[in-house]
Amino acid sequence: IIIDDLMYMAMDQNEANLFFHLVNHLYERSAVILTSNKGPEEWGELLGDQGITTAILDRLLHRSEVLHLDGDSHRIKHRKTLFQAKSVQN
């Protein structure tokens, strides 16, 4: 399962509960790849409940590999030519 851009926006209580149920269902049954622009220490605020955040992170981080990429956006980094191109009108 690939979940891209998690925590881009805050979740309400219902969404956080549904996300917990998804993670709990997938726990030790399926591989999960997750991308986020927020570190785990910021998730509690975005989920609005420290208890559910801890439960989610407990399951996600158990037996996982965490990669932290610093610097410019990976998506933009490989598209610099798009932003440097001259306008068709020039």
Sequence and secondary structure as in RCSB ss.txt:
>XXXX:A:sequence
IIIDDLMYMAMDQNEANLFFHLVNHLYERSAVILTSNKGPEEWGELLGDQGITTAILDRLLHRSEVLHLDGDSHR
IKHRKTLFQAKSVQN
>XXXX:A:secstr
 EEEEETSS   HHHHHHHHHHHHHHTTTS  EEEESS HHHHHHHHT HHHHHHHHHHHHTT       SS HH
HHTTHHHHHS  TT 
